[in-house]
């Protein structure tokens, strides 16, 4: 810190010669100059730094060139907020670096795994200094900060080796990940409290004690999985993302994924490539079908080697080139395909105005026989919805929170219903009465970005729905009942502790064959092929 007793200062100087310099990162993804600023509206008067509950979407998420902020416009909020600053610091040479963090109110600086400065508590703008020995190169940087009331400030300065005075850390010494989608959401965000516990105020931290978890990722195989489908012989087909601006999506067949298995017993074979963000996969009448951004594709193997050498277009739909115009949740039933088309959104999450393609319908039906594409059931919902055959063989969709939705929800799809998402130009149902959902999923409390629901057919949860979550993580369980002809129910935390997606256990989809087990996937960078949760009957 800035002022220390002489004995302590001498001790620190002596120990600094024994310290191991913080190592630089060698595996950075594409970068842009600056840092990422995320601001969370906690709406309570904090007296010290807090730990935010995991899985919450920030109110503000933006790229900033340097850390030197004093205004409401800089932070995006006025009072009672928490700030997270993340990025990478580029050390031009090895040596001892001094840093000065000035803040109103409390703040903390981490570089790599080292806490360099703690400047906590309520106070006016106050500088605190700290020192760290670095190797040359990039080092992860994080600043935590909170604002109580009446003015705010955050400024990061440094004194590199050989410098005589502190100066603002320049943009060229800072970087953050490029080409990220900066999603935000309004409303109050929460800090952890002493009364919170896993499953009661906080996400669960481990696997359900009644289940076993098997990681099925073969060594060296880390696909970014976007969809899964079972073949009659218990092979598992998966699609991979491939990027927003490219046609690098692939399809794999995995064997050895059921029964008493392990990663060493799982084998995989690529059977198709060159697909544009495939997000739906279904097996029907002896063939695999894939939904891309703008079409439904039939995979044909003409020489019996399990590799598709003919990709036949079955149906097409309008596509305006927006990164978010996905085709989700492919389902085959009775000679027809059902899927969901996302509306276009801007970076940050707002619905694009005007929509770049005439996609006013959200739920479509594709006839396998003649490729006819037409409106089938439902009315426009919000981006990122998924369809499943549910209890009573009905259709259900999980709809994500956004511009027209205060929280995510589970809806029962029937002809003539409208689920409260408006577009420009106007959709054909915008004047309709909004249909209530089956379940509301309180935002950031039990859901944030829920994924494809899965109907359980075995065990004590038979007839109930499970669903994962890309942001909140883990698996949740939806209990449904029908009252006076309408579905209603409740939602429960089910399990966490899944490897996919890191500490939150991000789960972008679930599937199950004819056994009491569930296969989970993640579509984030470094995602896993699948994890299997075995459920005891």
N, C-alpha and C positions, 0 to 999 in steps of 0.2 A: 504494500500500500504506500501512500505518499510519505507518511511520517512514521518512523519506527524507532524504538529505542536503539541506542548504539550497539548493544550486545546482540540484539536480534538482527540488526543490519549486517554485522560482521558474520554471524552464523549463516545468513542467507547467501552472502557473497562466497563464503567458503564452500557451501553446498553446491553452488551453481557450477563449480568446476567438476563436480561429480555427476551432475545431471546428464541424462541421455537426451540429446536433441530430439525434438519432435520430428518424426519422419514425414516426408512429403507424400501426397497421393500420386499414384502412377496411372490410375485407370479412370480419369475424368471423362464423362460423356461430353458432347458438344456444349460449349460455353458461350455466354455473352458477358460483356463487362457490366459490373454492378453487383447488387445483392437483391435477394427476394425479401420484401417486407410483407408480413402478414399481421393484421390487426384484428383482435377479437373483442367484441363489445360485451363485457362481463356484467355491467350495470350494477356493480356493488363497489363500495369504497374499500379498496384493498389497502393494507398497511405494509405488506411485504410481497415479494415475488410469490406467485402461486404456480402450481402444476395444473395445466389445463386437462380436463377429461379427454381421453383419446377419441379420435374419430370425428372431431368437430370441424366443420368447414368455416374458414375465416370470413369475417365481414369485408375485409379488404385484402387483396393479394395483388401486389404490383412489383415491377422492376424499378429499382432506384439506383442512380449512378454511384452515389456515395452515402455514407451514414452521417448526415448533418441536417437534422430535422427539428423544427420548432413550431410549426403551424398545424392547425386543424387539417389543412389541405395536404400537408405532408403525410400525416398519420391516417387520414381518412375519417377520424373520429375526434371528439372534443374532450371528453372526460371518461373516467372509469373504464379503461380498456387495458388489454394486455398485448404486447408487441413481441413478435418473433422475427428475428433477422437471421437469415441463413445464406451461405454462399461459400466461397473459397478465397483464401488469402494467398497471394503469390509472393513468396519471399525471394527477392532477387539474389540473395547470397546467404550462405550459412553464417550464423552468428547469433548474438543476443539482441533481441528486439524489445523496446519499451513501448507500451501502449498506454493511452489515456482515454478513459471512458467518462464522458460527462453526461449526466442524465438528471431528469426531473420527471418522475420520481425514481424508484429503484431500478437497478440494472445489474447484469452479470455478463461477462465475456468469457467464452470458451474458444480455445483454438485446439483442434484435435480433441483429445481426451483430457486436456488440461484446463482447469478453471484458472484464468489469468487474473481476473478482476471481479470482486464482489462489491457492489455499490448499492446495497439494498436499503429498504425503508422509505418512508415519506420524507422528502426534502426538496429544497429549491435546487436549481442547477448546480451540481457539485461534481468536480473532477476527481477521479481516483486513478492512480497509476499502477501498472503491473509489468512484469518482465517475464519473458520466455525465450529459451534457446531453440532456434529452428534450423532445419536443413534447408537448402535451396529448393524451391518448387512450391507446389500448391498444398495448402493445409485447410481442412474444413474449419469454417468459422461460424459461430452462432452467438447471437446476443439476445438475451431475454430482458424484457423491460415492462414496467407497468406505469400507468398514469392514474393518479388519484383525482385531484381537482385543480383548477386554476393554473393553466399553463403547462406545457410539456416540452421536453427537449431530449434529444439523443444525438451524441456526436462521438465519433471514433477517430482518434489521432494516433500517430505512431512516430517513433524515433528509430529508424533502421540503424544498423551498425555504421558508425562513423558520422552520423548526423549530429548536429549541435542543438537542434530544437525540435519540438513537436510540430508536426504538420498534419493536416487532414489526410487520412488514408485515401489515395487517389483511385479513380475508377479503374485505371489500368492495373492496379494491384488487387482488384476484386473481380470475382466472376461468379456466375450462377448458371444453372442448367438452361440451355436454349430450347426454344420451341415447346414450351410447356403450356398446358391449358390452365389458365388461372381462374378456377371456379370459386365463386363466393356465394354466401347466402346471408340474408338479413337475420335479425333476431338476437336474443340473448344467448351468450355462451357461458359455460360453467367451468369453474375451477374445482379440483378435488377438495373434499373436506374430510375431517376426521370421522364423520359419520358414514362416509361412503365405504362400500366394500364390494368385491367382485360379485356381480349378480344383483347388487342393490345399490344403484347409483353409478357403478363402474362396470365396464365389460368384464365378462368372465376371463380368467387368466389361464385356464387349463382345459384339458380334455374332460368331458363328462365322465365321472367315475364308473358309469355303467357301460362305457364304450372302450374299444381298443382302437388305436390309431396306427396305420401302416403307411409309411412314406414309400410311394411306388416310383420315385424318380430314378431311372437308370443313370448310371454315371455318365457324365458328358452330354446328357439330353436335357435341355432346359427350354422347351418351347413356350411361347407366349400364347397360352391356350385360350381360345375364344368360344368354342362350342364342343360338345361331346355327344356321341350317339352309339348305341349298342347294336352289334350284329347278332344274328341268331346263334352263332357259335361262340358267344361270349368274348369276342374281340371287341375292343373299344376304339372307335374312330374319333379323332380329334382334329379340329382346325386350329391354325395359328394366325396371329394378327397380321404381320407383314408390313405394318406402317401405314400412315394416313395418305401419304403422297406417292406410294409405290404399289405395284401389284406383286407382292412377295408373299402373300398368304399361301399356306400349304395345308395338305391333309395327310394325316398319318394313321396307320392301323397299328394298334398295340395288342400284343398277345401276352398271356400269362398274368393278367391283371386281376383274376378272380381266384377264389379258393385260398389255400395255404401258400401264399406267394411272398415275394420280396423284390426289391429293386433288381437283384441279380437275375431273377427269373423273367423279368419283363423285357420283351423284345419289341422293336418298332421298325416300321417300314414306311417311307414316304410314297404316297400313291398319286398325289396331284400337287401342282404348284402354279404360280402365276395368277393367284386369285386376289381380288381387291377387298381387303378387310372382311373376310368371311366371318359372319357372326351367327349363323344358323346352320344346323346339320341334322339331317333326318335320314333314316333307313326305311325304304318303302319298296315293296314288291321286288326285292332282290338287288336294289341299287341304292347308292348314296346320293343325296341331294344336298346342295350347299346354297345358302343365300349370301350373295355379295351385296355391295352397295347398291347396285342397280339392276340385278337380275337373279333369277333362280337357275341353278346349273345342275344338270344330271351328269354324274360321273360314269363313264362307260369304259369297261375293260374289254377290248376286242380280241386279245390274244391269250387271256387266261393267266397273266403273270401278276395279277392283283394291282397293277398300275393302270390308272386311268389315262388312256391315250386319246379319248374323245370326250370333250366337255361340251355337252349340248345345252344350249339356252332353252329353257322351258318357258320362262316368262320374264318380262322386263317391267320396270316402273320408272317414273320420273326421278332424276337425280341431278341436283344443281351444283355438285362439286364441293359442297360444304363438308367439313371434316366430321360432322356429327350426324350425317344422314345415314345411319346404320339400318340394317335389316336384321332384326333380332328374332330369337326364339322360334325357330322353324318347327312346326308341328304338322304331322300327317295324320289324316283321319278320313276314312270313307271315300278315298279317291280324290281328296282335296288337300291342299297345303294351306296352312294358316301361318302368318308371320306379322311382325310389327315393324312399321317404318318410323324412325325418329324424324322429328322436325329438325331443321337447321337451327343452330344456335351460334352466337358470337363467342369469342374467347372471353371467359368470365361467367358464362351461363345464361345470358339474356337471349330470348328468342329472336332470331334474325328477322328484321323488318326491312323490306318485304322478303318473304320466303323465296329462295332462288329457283325453286321448282314447284310445279303444281301438285303438291302432295297433301291435299286436305284430309285424306283418309288416313287412319292409323292402323286399322285392322283389315286385312285383305284376304281374299281367298283365291288360290291359283288352281285351276283345273289341270290335273296331270294329263288328261287326254288331249286337249287342244291348245294348251298354253294360254287360255283366256284368263285375264286378270281383272278382277272386279271387286267392288266394295262388298264385304260380306256381313260382318257384324260390328257393332260398336261405333263409337264416334271419337273424334280426336281426343287423345290423352296427352300426357306430357312426355318429353324425350326419355329414352331408356326404359321402355316397358317390355315385359316378357310374358309369354303366354304358356299355359299349361292345362292339361286335362285334369280337372280337380274332382272333388267329391261329386258323385252323381254324373260323372263324365261331363261336367260343365267346364267352361273356359274361364280362367282367372288370369289377371294381369297385375304385376307389381309396377307401380308408377312412381317415378322419382320426384322428390321435392324440387321446386323451381319457381319460375316467375308467377305461375298461377296456382301453385300448391304450397301451403305452409308446411306440409310434412308429406313424406312418402305415404302411399296407401296401397291396399290390396282391393282390386275391383273385380266384380263378377260381370263378364261380358255377355250382353244380350242385345239383340237387334233393337235399335231405337234409342239406346242409351247414349248420353253425352257426359264425358268425364272432365270437363272444365279446363280445357286448354284451347285458347283462342289464337288464331294466326292472322297475319296480314299477307296477302289478301284473305278475306274471310273464308272460313271453312263452311261446308254445307249445313252444319249443325249448330253454328255458333249462337243461334237464337233459341236453342232448345233449353229445357230445364235440366239443371245439373243433377246427375244421379248420385246418390250417396255411396260411399265405398263400403266394402265389407269390414275393413279394418283401417283405422288410422295408425300410423307407426310414428310415435313422437320423435321428432327430428333431433339427432345427436344423442338421444337417450337410449334408443334400441335399434335405430336404423339411420342411414344417411344416403347410401346408394344401393338399395336392395336389388338383388339379381334374381335370376330365373327361379320361380317356385317349383318345388318337387313334391308330388303326391306320394306319401308313404303307403305301401301296400302290405307291410309285414309288421309284426311285433305290436307292442303296446301303443304305438303312435299311428297305427294303421288308420287311414282316412284323414290324417292331418297333413298339413303342408310344412315343408322345411324350405328355408331360403337363406342364401348367403348375403354378404354385403361387401362391396368393394372398398368402402371407406371406414365404416364402423367395424367391419371385420366379423369373423366367426360365422356361426349358423344360428338362426332364430327359428322358432316353431310357432305356427299359426294353428290354433284350435278353432274349428268352424262348426256351427250348427245352423239349422234352417228353422226360422220362426215365421209363421204365417207366410210361407213361400219365399222369404228373403234370408240370405245368409248374413250371419253376424258371428262375432267370436272374440278371441283374445290372443295376444301374442306374448311369447315367453322367450327369454334367452335360453339357448339350447347347449351350445358348446363353443369354446375357444381353443387356444393352444394349437391351432393348425399352422404348419410351417409356411404355407403359401402366403406371399405378400409381406413377410416380415412380422414385426411384433404384434400388429393388429390381427394377423391371420386373415388378410384380405381374401374374400371368396367371391369370384365372379360367376360361379355357376355350380350346380349340383346335378348328379345323375345317379341312377340306380338300375341294375339289371333285375333278375328274378330272385335276388337273395336279400336278406336283411342287412344290407350295407349301403353306404353312400359314398360316392366318389366326388371330391371337391377339386375345383380348379381355380387358378388365378391368372389374370391377363396382364399383370404388371411386369416391368422389366425384371429379368431374373426369376420369372415365375416358374412354377414347377409343373411337371407333367400332370400329376394328380396325387392327392392324398386320399386314403380310404379310411372312413370311420365305420367300424363294425358295430352294429347295434344288437345287443342281446335281446332275445324274445322274452 
